[in-house]
Amino acid sequence: MYSWKNFLDKYRRAWQLKGSEIRGLLFTLVIVSFIFSFREWGTTSFDWNMGLGNFGRALLLVAIALFVHEVGHRTIVTWLGYRSEYKAWLLGLIASLVIAFVSNGYLLFLAPGSLLIHYSMVHRLG
């Protein structure tokens, strides 16, 4: 298929994230973390400290999951000769928030974004 050096060079280039991609990932991270921690903002009444603690834990776990997910996408797509780009879907994130509020956090619907795949030219050596 391709040489190992070719793959490493393409992988380094694949990790050059665009500004819109970084903003989309951060926005997705915050919204999804809030949705996962929505029911844990107090046992009987609203508790700001408990809510922020649970939001912080959800933020850490979602960040790890999102990072591993994106690394997997980029690795496989790069190996196949393409490059990937994450695109946040604002309407899906808003719908996820609305469903979390309406169901009081009992129904999780996550539609944060999509993966755009672009063709990447094979490197010419020499």
Backbone bond lengths (Angstrom), bond angles and torsions (degrees), N, CA, C in turn:
res aa  C-N    CA-C-N  psi(-1)  N-CA   C-N-CA  omega(-1)  CA-C   N-CA-C  phi
1 M - - - 1.449 - - 1.528 108.39 -
2 Y 1.316 118.57 -104.81 1.454 122.56 178.63 1.517 108.77 -115.57
3 S 1.318 115.79 159.72 1.455 118.67 178.23 1.524 110.01 -78.02
4 W 1.316 115.88 161.05 1.462 122.82 -179.42 1.529 110.90 -64.52
5 K 1.335 117.31 -39.24 1.468 120.78 179.39 1.529 110.73 -65.34
6 N 1.315 116.41 -38.12 1.456 120.79 177.69 1.532 110.19 -62.19
7 F 1.343 116.41 -43.80 1.461 120.58 178.92 1.527 111.14 -63.03
8 L 1.323 117.85 -44.54 1.468 120.50 -179.40 1.523 111.57 -63.44
9 D 1.327 116.75 -39.06 1.462 119.42 178.15 1.530 110.81 -65.44
10 K 1.322 116.61 -43.71 1.464 119.58 178.41 1.527 111.13 -66.52
11 Y 1.330 117.40 -35.04 1.464 120.73 179.51 1.528 110.89 -66.19
12 R 1.333 117.19 -40.33 1.474 120.20 176.76 1.529 110.72 -62.15
13 R 1.308 116.46 -40.31 1.470 120.18 179.15 1.531 111.44 -70.61
14 A 1.324 117.27 -30.66 1.466 121.00 -178.43 1.521 111.80 -69.74
15 W 1.319 118.08 -21.75 1.462 120.50 -178.75 1.511 113.27 -90.07
16 Q 1.293 117.88 13.34 1.460 120.58 172.92 1.523 107.27 -86.19
17 L 1.338 115.42 92.86 1.460 120.84 -176.38 1.519 110.61 -77.17
18 K 1.318 116.25 141.32 1.463 121.61 175.45 1.523 108.96 -79.41
19 G 1.319 116.39 160.85 1.460 120.93 178.83 1.516 112.46 -62.45
20 S 1.329 116.67 -40.60 1.466 119.90 179.55 1.526 111.13 -66.75
21 E 1.323 116.13 -32.12 1.458 120.57 178.55 1.532 110.86 -69.42
22 I 1.322 116.95 -41.31 1.467 121.13 178.33 1.525 110.12 -65.35
23 R 1.331 117.26 -45.02 1.471 120.38 178.01 1.525 110.80 -61.12
24 G 1.311 117.35 -41.99 1.460 121.29 179.12 1.518 112.37 -63.56
25 L 1.331 116.74 -41.98 1.460 120.43 178.71 1.525 111.35 -66.16
26 L 1.335 117.33 -41.19 1.467 120.17 178.93 1.524 111.17 -66.98
27 F 1.318 117.24 -42.13 1.461 121.31 178.39 1.527 110.23 -63.10
28 T 1.325 117.06 -43.62 1.460 121.89 176.83 1.517 110.73 -61.43
29 L 1.324 116.78 -42.43 1.460 121.67 -179.72 1.524 111.36 -59.45
30 V 1.317 117.17 -47.03 1.470 121.17 -177.65 1.529 110.97 -67.66
31 I 1.329 117.71 -45.65 1.467 121.09 -177.23 1.527 111.07 -65.86
32 V 1.322 117.92 -46.64 1.465 120.96 -178.72 1.528 110.48 -66.33
33 S 1.323 117.84 -38.02 1.467 120.78 176.95 1.520 111.09 -63.43
34 F 1.324 116.83 -41.79 1.465 120.02 177.86 1.526 110.96 -63.42
35 I 1.328 117.41 -40.21 1.466 120.77 179.87 1.526 110.48 -64.16
36 F 1.337 117.43 -42.55 1.462 120.13 179.54 1.528 112.64 -68.02
37 S 1.323 117.79 -29.87 1.469 120.15 -179.02 1.524 112.38 -97.58
38 F 1.313 118.71 8.58 1.467 122.26 -171.65 1.528 112.94 -60.64
39 R 1.328 118.37 -41.94 1.463 120.87 -176.85 1.523 113.04 -79.95
40 E 1.310 118.93 -12.78 1.461 121.53 -175.43 1.523 113.00 -102.65
41 W 1.309 118.36 41.89 1.463 121.80 177.07 1.522 110.47 -104.47
42 G 1.313 116.63 35.71 1.465 122.42 179.28 1.515 109.95 131.34
43 T 1.341 116.54 147.81 1.468 119.76 -178.04 1.523 111.46 -81.08
44 T 1.326 117.45 -57.20 1.470 120.22 179.64 1.519 111.92 -107.00
45 S 1.326 117.12 -31.98 1.463 121.44 177.63 1.524 108.80 -135.29
46 F 1.311 115.49 169.82 1.464 121.64 -177.64 1.525 110.33 -65.44
47 D 1.329 116.51 127.10 1.466 122.31 178.54 1.530 107.97 -127.90
48 W 1.333 115.94 110.31 1.455 122.49 -175.61 1.531 111.80 -60.73
49 N 1.341 118.12 -45.83 1.471 121.46 -177.32 1.523 111.58 -65.59
50 M 1.318 117.15 -43.94 1.461 120.45 178.60 1.529 110.15 -64.36
51 G 1.316 116.62 -40.38 1.460 120.73 -179.86 1.515 112.62 -64.29
52 L 1.332 116.62 -44.00 1.471 119.32 178.94 1.522 111.61 -66.22
53 G 1.335 116.93 -36.96 1.469 119.88 176.76 1.518 111.55 -63.19
54 N 1.325 116.36 -45.45 1.465 120.24 178.61 1.527 111.77 -67.86
55 F 1.329 116.50 -36.08 1.467 119.83 176.43 1.530 110.25 -64.61
56 G 1.324 117.66 -40.26 1.467 121.18 177.92 1.514 112.06 -62.83
57 R 1.343 117.06 -42.89 1.467 120.24 177.38 1.532 110.91 -64.80
58 A 1.325 116.31 -42.41 1.470 119.64 177.99 1.524 110.57 -64.41
59 L 1.335 116.84 -38.56 1.463 121.28 178.68 1.527 110.64 -60.87
60 L 1.327 117.03 -43.43 1.462 121.20 179.41 1.528 110.93 -64.42
61 L 1.320 117.14 -47.08 1.464 120.24 -177.93 1.531 112.25 -67.14
62 V 1.312 116.68 -41.48 1.471 119.67 178.72 1.527 110.32 -67.85
63 A 1.334 117.87 -36.35 1.469 120.74 178.01 1.527 110.52 -62.80
64 I 1.330 116.93 -43.07 1.466 120.21 178.40 1.528 110.21 -64.03
65 A 1.330 116.75 -46.13 1.468 120.55 -178.93 1.528 111.48 -63.89
66 L 1.328 116.70 -42.63 1.466 120.78 -179.93 1.533 110.84 -66.14
67 F 1.329 116.50 -39.61 1.464 120.59 178.83 1.530 110.86 -64.01
68 V 1.331 117.02 -48.18 1.468 120.61 -179.77 1.533 110.19 -62.73
69 H 1.314 116.44 -39.97 1.466 121.43 179.71 1.533 111.12 -62.92
70 E 1.321 116.76 -46.18 1.468 120.51 -179.54 1.528 111.87 -69.52
71 V 1.332 117.42 -37.48 1.469 119.93 176.82 1.527 109.73 -62.86
72 G 1.324 116.71 -41.39 1.464 120.15 177.18 1.517 112.00 -61.78
73 H 1.338 116.08 -45.34 1.469 119.55 177.18 1.521 111.11 -58.22
74 R 1.305 115.81 -51.45 1.469 119.86 -175.13 1.524 111.87 -64.57
75 T 1.324 117.30 -37.43 1.462 120.22 -179.10 1.525 111.12 -66.25
76 I 1.316 117.15 -50.29 1.464 120.63 -177.89 1.529 111.21 -66.11
77 V 1.326 116.49 -44.54 1.465 120.30 -178.80 1.528 110.56 -64.31
78 T 1.328 117.06 -40.45 1.465 120.58 178.39 1.521 110.51 -66.21
79 W 1.315 117.37 -40.52 1.457 121.22 179.55 1.530 110.73 -62.02
80 L 1.329 116.45 -34.35 1.461 120.49 -179.79 1.529 113.20 -82.86
81 G 1.336 116.94 -3.72 1.458 120.28 175.51 1.517 114.94 96.48
82 Y 1.316 117.34 19.40 1.459 121.81 179.10 1.523 108.98 -121.61
83 R 1.307 116.75 176.11 1.464 120.60 171.65 1.518 107.90 -130.34
84 S 1.327 114.80 147.37 1.462 119.20 -174.62 1.520 110.91 -114.84
85 E 1.318 114.48 158.82 1.459 121.41 179.70 1.525 107.43 -145.88
86 Y 1.339 116.89 131.55 1.464 120.98 177.95 1.520 109.35 -86.82
87 K 1.308 116.41 133.85 1.467 122.21 178.82 1.524 107.87 -126.63
88 A 1.333 116.20 113.74 1.461 120.54 178.70 1.522 109.69 -70.38
89 W 1.322 116.04 142.70 1.458 122.34 179.50 1.522 107.55 -108.30
90 L 1.319 116.84 102.78 1.456 122.51 -174.54 1.526 111.89 -61.39
91 L 1.316 117.64 -42.29 1.461 120.85 -179.73 1.531 111.25 -63.92
92 G 1.322 117.23 -39.12 1.462 120.91 178.03 1.517 112.08 -66.69
93 L 1.338 117.05 -38.39 1.463 120.33 177.81 1.524 111.27 -68.02
94 I 1.328 117.07 -39.96 1.468 120.52 177.76 1.530 110.09 -66.08
95 A 1.328 117.31 -42.22 1.465 120.70 177.62 1.527 110.75 -62.34
96 S 1.319 117.49 -38.42 1.463 121.37 177.05 1.520 111.13 -62.29
97 L 1.339 116.60 -42.84 1.466 120.63 177.71 1.523 111.68 -64.96
98 V 1.318 117.37 -44.02 1.465 121.12 -179.33 1.527 110.38 -62.08
99 I 1.320 117.33 -44.08 1.466 120.77 179.67 1.524 110.58 -65.34
100 A 1.333 118.05 -37.42 1.469 120.52 176.93 1.525 110.62 -64.20
101 F 1.335 117.96 -41.83 1.466 120.92 178.98 1.530 111.47 -67.79
102 V 1.329 117.13 -44.69 1.465 120.99 -176.89 1.531 111.06 -65.62
103 S 1.329 117.31 -41.19 1.466 120.94 -177.83 1.524 112.49 -88.94
104 N 1.321 117.94 5.41 1.462 123.54 -178.28 1.531 111.26 59.49
105 G 1.311 117.14 30.69 1.454 122.42 176.24 1.512 115.17 85.31
106 Y 1.331 118.20 4.43 1.465 120.31 -178.63 1.526 112.73 -85.44
107 L 1.296 117.65 -20.92 1.462 121.55 179.75 1.524 108.51 -113.76
108 L 1.326 115.48 118.72 1.461 120.50 179.50 1.524 109.30 -100.64
109 F 1.294 115.47 120.82 1.461 122.63 174.32 1.518 105.97 -127.93
110 L 1.320 116.36 113.94 1.461 120.32 -177.76 1.524 109.48 -119.58
111 A 1.313 115.45 116.23 1.458 122.48 175.06 1.524 107.11 -133.45
112 P 1.349 117.19 71.06 1.463 119.56 -170.16 1.519 115.62 -77.66
113 G 1.318 118.79 -32.30 1.455 118.54 -176.26 1.509 111.33 177.17
114 S 1.319 114.60 -164.50 1.456 119.68 -177.23 1.523 110.15 -141.31
115 L 1.298 114.03 168.58 1.452 121.84 178.64 1.523 108.04 -109.81
116 L 1.315 116.02 119.94 1.460 121.00 175.71 1.526 107.87 -95.44
117 I 1.305 116.58 132.52 1.460 121.10 -178.34 1.522 108.54 -115.95
118 H 1.330 115.40 127.04 1.460 122.25 -178.92 1.527 108.94 -117.02
119 Y 1.322 115.76 146.07 1.456 120.62 177.13 1.521 109.71 -70.84
120 S 1.322 115.85 136.61 1.459 121.59 178.47 1.524 108.33 -117.71
121 M 1.309 116.26 128.44 1.460 120.30 -178.50 1.527 110.35 -66.19
122 V 1.319 116.01 144.60 1.456 121.60 176.83 1.520 108.05 -71.49
123 H 1.322 116.58 138.64 1.464 120.68 -179.09 1.526 110.46 -68.49
124 R 1.289 114.41 140.42 1.463 119.87 173.94 1.511 107.42 -101.38
125 L 1.293 116.62 119.75 1.458 121.39 -179.83 1.521 108.74 -97.38
126 G 1.330 114.73 133.60 1.450 118.03 175.88 1.486 114.23 114.67
